[in-house]
Amino acid sequence: MPAVLRDGWTWAASIPALLLILPILTVFASLLHIEWAVWRHLADTVLSDYISNTLLLAFGVGAGSLLIGTVLAWCTTQYDFPLRNSIAWLVLLPLAVPAYIIAYCYTGLLDFSGPLQTLLREFFGWESGDYWFPEIRSLGGAIIMLSLVLYPYVYILSRTAFAEQSESLLEASRSLGRSPVQHFFKIALPLARPAILTGTSLAMMEAFADYGTVKYFGVNTFTTGIFRTWYGMGSEQAAAQLCALLVSFVLVLILVEKFSRRKISYYYQGQRNVRPKRKQLSRLSSFVVTLLCLLPFIFGFLIPVVMLISWAIEIGVEQMDQRFMHLLINSFSLAAFAAICVVSLALLFSYAKRLRKNLTISLPIDLVSLGYAVPGTVIAVSVLLTLTSLDKKLDAVLQDWWGISSGLLFSGTLFALILAYAVRFLAVALHNIDSGLGRIKPSMDQAARSLGANRHRVLLRVHLPILRASVLSALLLVFVDIVKELPATLILRPYNFNTLAVRTYELASDERLTDAALPALAIVLVSLLPVILLTRAIQKESNTGGGQ
Amino acid sequence: MECQTMLKVDGLSLDYGEGSVLKNIHIELEKGQHACLIGPSGSGKSSLLRSIAGFETPLNGTIYLRDQLVYSREINVPPEERKVGMLFQDLALFPHLTVKENIAFGVLGRDKNAVSKIVDELLDLVGLSDFSARYSHQLSGGQQQRVALARALAPEPGLLLLDEPFSSLDNELRSELLKDIYQIFSEKEITTLMVTHDQVEAFSVADRLGVLIAGELAQWGSPFALYNEPVSKSVADFVGFSSYISATLVDSNTLHTALGTLHCAPVNNAKIGDTLKVLLRPETMGLNDKSPIKAKILKRLYRGADSLLTLSLNNGETFYINSVNRDDLSVGQVVGVEPLVKAVVAFN
């Protein structure tokens, strides 16, 4: 038996990792049995819609996020203008608003009976049908909604990319006879391209994963199609196959992202970090730039949140009843418990990688950490498929041998939900723990041991204090992601089990937007926590950097 | 061939708003000359270079390049129009461009073939012909320096500014590279101005050497003058090893010291009878057992080829001597010393 297989860490890490990969493998395995009848029906009816809408949505959101994110990043790193420091973190706040919630807000605002159209009618004396008004519940509307909350991915990454370009690169360009504008197009932009692409592909992954917005707007995409095929047509196989198709789109994005990230590390090797000096703008242009940079914050955060607050006030405090409290407790305890599970797994994986540098451990872990790119709908369907077949087999075995029925032991329970969260959010936790553990150099262990500390003491006195911040931020990030997560929870929740996200979705689907405001507001408030952490980091960066 | 003034800096002052960085600088460089700027860190060396390149906006003064005014109160030619090459401390190679593309970046207004010919020649010149398709992260430190050099030379600048570009290399590689590239500068008649903190480097390549101290150009002259005839104590202290003994001025160019009577050039603002300080370089003094002047060895620093001795005279004054290694020298011993030069430099 090879040494690797006799090692406890290898088993302890690779078995759970393989278990987490299993659901996705099940989805791809479904491609082996194609239900032609269902596919013919899909192809005749909605498949081309699914494909074109999904791709249009993803690319539209990619383009929108790229535009907003890059312009913001360039302005806040290169120019000095009023409110620049505040804008640098204000524009991150839309990250706290889930796309489906911003969609509800703008629907309420822009609908025929919404305040804006009512105001227009009263002001101009129009009647219904007298005027044209853009329809928010459309593909275009969905693209705008998603772009408004996803551009921060591009902004964060390209901001760092622009800020880390040494001032000497600009000087080199100019000493070689190029103007600042030529420098932007020939050097600054191409250098930031990998970072911009990485951010854009993250935004596009989220667009692929979106269910709440497109469902509410009635746009047929893969995610809504998977739901319909599963529940409406009752074809589990075909739903799984749609999942597989969607995942293959996402795989392309993963490749783009990984490739770009590698390029970033090459591009910024060995540069002396002389931060670019921010240029002064004339009075008029600094006013314009300030206004321009405030727009994403206004549309992506301020307006929807004001809308939610006004709805919440409208329905009053009586909504904050026992039922709402119950909802809060339900949501938060589920998220907390799942977050602890996910972070524990991440700790296990991260330590295993650190202690045993072999492929048997790192390969399955790397595969699992691709789960962040897989849409929640897909993960839910794959978890459900896997667990149902497991349940059926277990039941059959028990019936055969002992004549008892186990029923749906896994698939109808919280276990399924937590497994799905683990698949989707492990990467978030792992990223934090890995970087925390990376700060503990092997020489620190050796130093502690040489100073007479045993293994336990090293863990307690060296590792724990250094890791604590990473563990806490991993817990927080996963917790919030779970609170926000809609489609997986919707599919996998046990009967009669409600969370904030699901309740918001249900109320909005019933056209009870005002009633949905309170749970929606709760989600946004909780989601603000990690964003505040992020803004602190960025603010620190922008205070220390910049003109000397 | 007519001698052309390549660079003329007149009365240049620079201020970042937190006190002045450069004060009233005058520099002149003729075509083909190689100059170096040395000075303590923070003395404004890089700022001067960057003002000439156009990356800083001076407060006062004028800058002429090839007799053309590029900076004054009224005129500020942008860096890209000054035709001044620059080698940066961090090299500032464009990481997303290949070696070839980096070098071609500054060659403007030529057709493709001409550009490619220029690039190939430069690659050949710096010995990197086989690396033209590589990216900078695929090159060693020395190779990166060569690419940066070729890139700076590609637009054929008359004046090349070097901002400590070799500080990241180890000594051996650095002196080798330095020899190679100054060879190239001489062949191509390129005027250079280099900032460095390595005095050996500066002395080995410079025709003109400047010492900047606290934003002022304390001295600008030949390397010989700078070392042997420093104009001030601060220049003398900054360049090489220095020690001082006191002296009395007996007439305009004669000094009485504990080492006997020495001659010096006339000293500014000094009257007969004043007590002055005489600069002693370690190599201007020698050991001689027959000499009536005795000194005690306080310290001995063994340096391989020779030793640096710290000696103390009867009156307590100390100075350094470079001495060949002798077995019979030990700390505490009294030896005879004598000045090896007839003329010395004295300061107020």
Interface residues (C-beta under 8 A of the other chain):
Chain A: S166 S168 L169 E171 A172 S173 R174 S175 L176 G177 R178 S179 K186 I187 P190 L191 R193 Y266 Y267 Y268 Q269 G270 Q271 R272 V274
Chain B: R50 A53 G54 F55 P78 P79 E80 E81 R82 K83 V84 G85 M86 F88 Q89 D90 A92 F94 P95 H96 F105 G106 L108 Y135 H137 R151 A152 A154 P155
